[in-house]
Amino acid sequence: MNLWKITVLYYGEVTVPKGLLTPNLDPDVFIVSPYLGFLLQNGKHNVLVDTGISDEFIVDGKTFWGNLPARGGRAFVEKALADAGVNPLEIDTVLFTHLHNDHAANTSIFKNARLIFQKNEWANLLDPLPINRVRKEYDPALIDALKSANCVKVHGDFELMKGIRCFLTPGHTPGCMSVA
């Protein structure tokens, strides 16, 4: 049996008016939404799901796109991993649920990792949908970072290794991927 330990990693948070998420409902209510990653370990492998938000997308304690209170960035990712007892160089695989700037930044600290994401997500990073452009959900700097990294572009569902399956779940983005 191949057992996996799952550790939730706190990468920061953003405070969002509920009305942004549920139009016309509770516009005066605010929700603190965490930026999270997940560390999957089985004694041989360290697999990371998502790499958090970039420092460049939080300016003076606010999101650059909506001026919402936020905190996060590389130091948060490094601290979360240190608290879990893992050095970023010990991560052998990174799975990206999608390549939005709050899920796919900080890739440069995972120098030894394979970076895995859906082909549809790569295509959308290169040529974002109009709504993604307006909201600046993709970081153009990520393109060059991924081009020089050890990337695997997948299409559809796959088994990463015994105990970890990934599923193409388009919706939030064309190449959104869920991990089980």
Secondary structure in CASP SS format (residue, H / E / C, confidence):
PFRMAT SS
TARGET T0000
AUTHOR 0000-0000-0000
METHOD secondary structure of the structure
MODEL  1
M C 1.00
N C 1.00
L C 1.00
W C 1.00
K E 1.00
I E 1.00
T E 1.00
V E 1.00
L E 1.00
Y E 1.00
Y E 1.00
G E 1.00
E E 1.00
V E 1.00
T E 1.00
V E 1.00
P E 1.00
K H 1.00
G H 1.00
L H 1.00
L H 1.00
T C 1.00
P C 1.00
N C 1.00
L C 1.00
D C 1.00
P C 1.00
D C 1.00
V C 1.00
F E 1.00
I E 1.00
V E 1.00
S E 1.00
P E 1.00
Y E 1.00
L E 1.00
G E 1.00
F E 1.00
L E 1.00
L E 1.00
Q E 1.00
N C 1.00
G C 1.00
K C 1.00
H C 1.00
N E 1.00
V E 1.00
L E 1.00
V E 1.00
D C 1.00
T C 1.00
G C 1.00
I C 1.00
S C 1.00
D H 1.00
E H 1.00
F H 1.00
I E 1.00
V E 1.00
D C 1.00
G C 1.00
K E 1.00
T E 1.00
F C 1.00
W C 1.00
G C 1.00
N C 1.00
L C 1.00
P E 1.00
A E 1.00
R E 1.00
G E 1.00
G C 1.00
R H 1.00
A H 1.00
F H 1.00
V H 1.00
E H 1.00
K H 1.00
A H 1.00
L H 1.00
A H 1.00
D H 1.00
A C 1.00
G C 1.00
V C 1.00
N C 1.00
P H 1.00
L H 1.00
E H 1.00
I C 1.00
D C 1.00
T E 1.00
V E 1.00
L E 1.00
F C 1.00
T C 1.00
H C 1.00
L C 1.00
H C 1.00
N C 1.00
D C 1.00
H C 1.00
A C 1.00
A C 1.00
N C 1.00
T H 1.00
S H 1.00
I H 1.00
F C 1.00
K C 1.00
N C 1.00
A C 1.00
R E 1.00
L E 1.00
I E 1.00
F E 1.00
Q E 1.00
K H 1.00
N H 1.00
E H 1.00
W H 1.00
A H 1.00
N H 1.00
L H 1.00
L H 1.00
D C 1.00
P C 1.00
L C 1.00
P H 1.00
I H 1.00
N H 1.00
R H 1.00
V H 1.00
R H 1.00
K C 1.00
E C 1.00
Y C 1.00
D C 1.00
P C 1.00
A H 1.00
L H 1.00
I H 1.00
D H 1.00
A H 1.00
L H 1.00
K H 1.00
S C 1.00
A C 1.00
N C 1.00
C E 1.00
V E 1.00
K E 1.00
V E 1.00
H C 1.00
G C 1.00
D C 1.00
F E 1.00
E E 1.00
L E 1.00
M E 1.00
K C 1.00
G C 1.00
I E 1.00
R E 1.00
C E 1.00
F E 1.00
L E 1.00
T C 1.00
P C 1.00
G C 1.00
H C 1.00
T C 1.00
P C 1.00
G C 1.00
C C 1.00
M E 1.00
S E 1.00
V E 1.00
A C 1.00
END
